[in-house]
Amino acid sequence: MTAIIEVKNLTYRYDEQDKVPALNNINLTIEAGQWVAIIGHNGSGKSTLAKALDGLIEPEAGSIKVAGIELTSQTVWEVRNHIGMVFQNPDNQFVGADVEGDVAFGMENRGIARPEMVKRVKAALKAVNMSAYAKHEPVRLSGGQKQRVAIAGVLALRPDIIIFDESTSMLDPEGRQDIIKLMKRLNEKEGFTVISITHDIDEASLAQRVIVLDDGEIIADQKPAALFTKGQELIDIGLDVPYPERLKHELAKQGITVPKKYLSEEEMVEWLWQLLSKN
Amino acid sequence: MAITFKELSYTYQANTPFEYQALTDINLTIPDNSYTAIIGHTGSGKSTLLQHLNGLLRPTSGSLEVNGQLITPQTKPKQLGDLRKEVGFVFQFPEAQLFEETVLKDIAFGPKNFGKSEAEALEIAKQKAKLVKLPEELWEKSPFELSGGQMRRVAIAGILAMAPKTLILDEPTAGLDPKGRLEMMEMFYKLHQAEGLDIILVTHNMNDVANYADNVVVLEGGQLLKTGKPAEIFASPEWLLAHHLGLPKTTAFAQELKQRGIKLPSLPLKEADLAKQLATMIGGIGNE
């Protein structure tokens, strides 16, 4: 596996006077093709880290390498070619009069030739399953559809890494499931490196690796199954635990002995079924 | 504060080529002292419905009655002044509405505007700051120095300072982390229980509906689809899914159990209910 993101001793303060830096000596390597979730309470430094990776803020100390390129003021545009960002509110990201125009906007900005643009818009809309909406006005779409168009705009620029910054948090349940499925497909089938910054623990549980930030520091970096057994500790730092863990907690209160190891939803169903079928 | 809609319809940009009927023939009563959740996906008419409640919109046809005041297409905006005091509206990201130099001044702005003296308004501001659990050391700070969750509390205290009888909450926890979310939802519930405020909550989060609401209104395509208690609304998961609405996490998990052949005595909405039912079923089998 090759490292696509390498962060070394990264420190950043929004204000020189701040005693606690927003990012405090972060060391992090992300392999190409990984799906990594970053979780942490509001103000823990998640979005600051994403901004640093995309060269939107300049660190006080430390270094960042993206796809082998050292991030500097000279290389920032080259680095951004490798990273696509999808934000929280799709309504703030629309500029085009129709869906097609919107997807093409980022490419227009980079001076990509028209025939190539047309080809890429088509492919990107197909990838997010929105080809039928090419001529629609973005404002008339549902939240999930809008977010899919925003993702198409990112795909058209052919990045290697897609950063989803709370991209599902404003969607209705169906829209949220829709985007999570798309993230999964982009990672597994299309080979994108996916970084999802999220408060949604069910979304985080699908990642191969979960990084927990707290007050600008990485306090855990583990597989979801290992992390989620720390139930109460996660709740104490303002986070949530996946549903099976919450149910186990309630069952324990009722005097039922529950397994210590993390169970996914399917495993939880299976465990309950076996327990009950002994009856 | 009882609210009744009678055959209410609303059309945006009526008599133009852009005419769009957002609400059609709504008949609905929101009972006094209730915690009502309004659900429905984007474009279902939720926001249009709510904007009638404090007079931001008036019906195109039909009428509504809010706390004894009748609003018809003929009602003049001037006659709706009282309504704005009685119905407090917490929009999404209410912290965007903060503007004063200090937290207390910001909270005091509403009552001052409605004719209270400076001293009275500040006294009210202090009460409301306590009510939303803003620590005293923050009161003289600029609201813009606070965290997102705290800023939101300031904005909500500012709305409470106008002493509304009903609080309308439009996705009030969007963007907050899980702990901030829970604290905020518990705060609203306490305002409902202890202060007797009626709550109307617009949300996509079915867990919140199951945990807090006692009345649910389902809208689709500008029409009223169903009203009932949460247990009635969530009783048929198939119906909800067919209408592109989600289920509370516990109800969804109970569905998975059912598919695996585990029969529960009743459909649970909250994890504690489910745990109790399962514990009773496991009970007799020597859980060592």
Chai-1 contact restraints between the chains, C-beta under 6 A:
chainA,res_idxA,chainB,res_idxB,connection_type,confidence,min_distance_angstrom,max_distance_angstrom,comment,restraint_id
A,H41,B,D177,contact,1.0,0.0,6.0,A-B,restraint_1
A,N42,B,G148,contact,1.0,0.0,6.0,A-B,restraint_2
A,N42,B,D177,contact,1.0,0.0,6.0,A-B,restraint_3
A,G43,B,S147,contact,1.0,0.0,6.0,A-B,restraint_4
A,S142,B,T42,contact,1.0,0.0,6.0,A-B,restraint_5
A,G143,B,T42,contact,1.0,0.0,6.0,A-B,restraint_6
A,M170,B,A174,contact,1.0,0.0,6.0,A-B,restraint_7
A,D172,B,H41,contact,1.0,0.0,6.0,A-B,restraint_8
A,D172,B,H204,contact,1.0,0.0,6.0,A-B,restraint_9
A,P173,B,H204,contact,1.0,0.0,6.0,A-B,restraint_10
A,P173,B,G246,contact,1.0,0.0,6.0,A-B,restraint_11
A,E174,B,H244,contact,1.0,0.0,6.0,A-B,restraint_12
A,H199,B,D177,contact,1.0,0.0,6.0,A-B,restraint_13
A,H199,B,P178,contact,1.0,0.0,6.0,A-B,restraint_14
A,G238,B,D177,contact,1.0,0.0,6.0,A-B,restraint_15
A,G238,B,K179,contact,1.0,0.0,6.0,A-B,restraint_16
A,L239,B,P178,contact,1.0,0.0,6.0,A-B,restraint_17
A,D240,B,P178,contact,1.0,0.0,6.0,A-B,restraint_18
A,Y243,B,K249,contact,1.0,0.0,6.0,A-B,restraint_19
A,R246,B,E271,contact,1.0,0.0,6.0,A-B,restraint_20
A,L247,B,E271,contact,1.0,0.0,6.0,A-B,restraint_21
A,E250,B,E271,contact,1.0,0.0,6.0,A-B,restraint_22
A,E250,B,A272,contact,1.0,0.0,6.0,A-B,restraint_23
A,E250,B,A275,contact,1.0,0.0,6.0,A-B,restraint_24
A,L251,B,A275,contact,1.0,0.0,6.0,A-B,restraint_25
A,Q254,B,A275,contact,1.0,0.0,6.0,A-B,restraint_26
A,Q254,B,A279,contact,1.0,0.0,6.0,A-B,restraint_27
A,I256,B,A279,contact,1.0,0.0,6.0,A-B,restraint_28
A,I256,B,I282,contact,1.0,0.0,6.0,A-B,restraint_29
A,I256,B,N287,contact,1.0,0.0,6.0,A-B,restraint_30
A,V269,B,E256,contact,1.0,0.0,6.0,A-B,restraint_31
A,V269,B,L257,contact,1.0,0.0,6.0,A-B,restraint_32
A,V269,B,R260,contact,1.0,0.0,6.0,A-B,restraint_33
A,W273,B,R260,contact,1.0,0.0,6.0,A-B,restraint_34
A,W273,B,I262,contact,1.0,0.0,6.0,A-B,restraint_35
A,L275,B,I282,contact,1.0,0.0,6.0,A-B,restraint_36
A,L276,B,I262,contact,1.0,0.0,6.0,A-B,restraint_37
A,L276,B,M281,contact,1.0,0.0,6.0,A-B,restraint_38
A,K278,B,I285,contact,1.0,0.0,6.0,A-B,restraint_39
A,N279,B,I285,contact,1.0,0.0,6.0,A-B,restraint_40
